[in-house]
Amino acid sequence: MTQHDHAVWEEAVLAARERARTRQALMVERFGLSGDVRYDWTLDDARIAWSRGGEVFLTGRITMIGSVSLTQGTWLWSWANDSLPPAAVGDMDRVRRFGEANGFPVLPWPGFDAHPGLVAEARMVAASVLDAEGLWADTVEDTQVHFLLHDLTPPAPAA
């Protein structure tokens, strides 16, 4: 593993943050992901769907980045979570390897204290490494789950 250079990490985070900010704003505007939007996701087939007024208007593929235990205050990368379906983990091992190759220890550590700033940085760098269209998060019981969004498309019209 390459030795950590914090200045290089900061540069990577800054570039990833700008990329994520631009893509996120474009995604929200392009697909109308604000207001009275509902969404449902499933880890089993790694899919998400957004609806308005009971009609699905957008679907996509998700990759689970990781999760925050709100009771323990810890982050766990999806690649380190054996309980997740492979479809939901996707290519997250590439993020771990990217961290090893570039001396970014937060990426190959299985978990860490979930400081909000560090979680945000890790999410954005993961989005950049895996060329995600956007980021999404949800809270289930005492766990905050974080996703990358890919392949966003309106559903095909009914025949």
Buried (B, 14 or more C-beta within 10 A) or exposed (E): EEEEEEEEBEEBBEEBBEBBEEBBEEBEEEBEBEEEBEBEBEBEEBBBBBBBEEEBBBBBBBBBBBBBBEEEEEBBBBBBBEEBEEBBBBBBEBBBBBBBEBBBBBBBBEBBEBEEEBBBBBBBBBBBBBEBBBBBEEEEEEBBBBBBBBEBEEEEEEE
